[in-house]
Amino acid sequence: MHYIYSRMTNNNNNNEFRGNEMLDFNNGIFHTVADETKRGVWWIIETATGEKIDFARCEEDVLFTVGELMKTRIAGL
């Protein structure tokens, strides 16, 4: 099971969404880590190897990417 905690706000100047709080995801296979150089960006990391797979800017990006990665893992079994 995984847990996601985020709160997004709309910046009316340029219609971009910026995260106010940490996006935390961990399903035992993949987890997120905040990018130290850019605010509002999280890396999706493979837990077993520590490899950075992709980056995400919002909860939907994380869910989509992890969903596709899980499909790939299941298809390979």
C-alpha positions in Angstrom: 0.0 0.0 0.0 1.2 3.5 -0.7 0.5 6.9 0.9 0.5 10.2 -0.8 0.4 13.5 0.9 0.4 16.7 -1.0 -1.4 20.1 -1.2 -1.2 22.1 -4.4 -2.1 25.7 -5.0 -2.7 27.6 -8.2 -0.3 30.5 -9.0 -2.6 32.9 -10.9 0.3 34.7 -12.6 1.2 31.8 -14.9 -1.3 29.0 -14.1 1.4 26.7 -12.9 0.9 24.5 -9.9 3.5 24.6 -7.2 3.7 22.2 -4.3 3.5 23.7 -0.8 4.3 20.5 1.0 6.4 17.4 0.5 4.9 14.7 -1.8 5.6 11.4 -0.1 5.2 8.1 -1.9 6.5 4.7 -0.9 5.0 1.4 -2.0 8.1 -0.7 -1.1 9.3 -0.9 -4.7 9.4 2.8 -5.6 9.6 6.0 -3.5 9.9 9.7 -4.0 12.7 12.0 -2.9 12.6 15.8 -3.2 15.0 17.4 -5.7 17.5 19.5 -3.8 18.0 22.0 -6.7 14.4 22.6 -7.7 11.4 23.4 -5.5 8.3 21.3 -6.4 10.1 18.5 -8.1 10.4 15.0 -6.8 12.5 12.1 -8.1 10.9 8.6 -8.4 13.5 6.2 -7.0 13.7 2.4 -7.3 14.0 1.4 -3.7 16.1 -1.8 -4.2 18.8 -0.1 -6.3 18.5 3.6 -5.5 18.3 4.4 -9.2 16.6 7.6 -10.2 13.9 6.6 -12.6 12.0 9.8 -13.5 11.0 13.1 -11.9 7.5 14.4 -11.1 6.0 17.7 -10.4 2.6 16.6 -9.0 0.7 13.7 -7.5 -0.8 12.7 -10.9 2.7 12.5 -12.4 3.9 10.2 -9.7 0.8 7.9 -9.9 1.0 7.7 -13.7 4.8 6.9 -13.8 4.6 4.3 -11.0 1.6 2.7 -12.7 3.5 2.4 -15.9 6.6 1.0 -14.1 4.4 -1.5 -12.2 2.8 -2.7 -15.5 6.3 -3.2 -17.0 7.4 -5.2 -13.9 4.3 -7.4 -14.0 4.6 -8.0 -17.7 8.2 -9.1 -17.2 7.3 -11.8 -14.7 
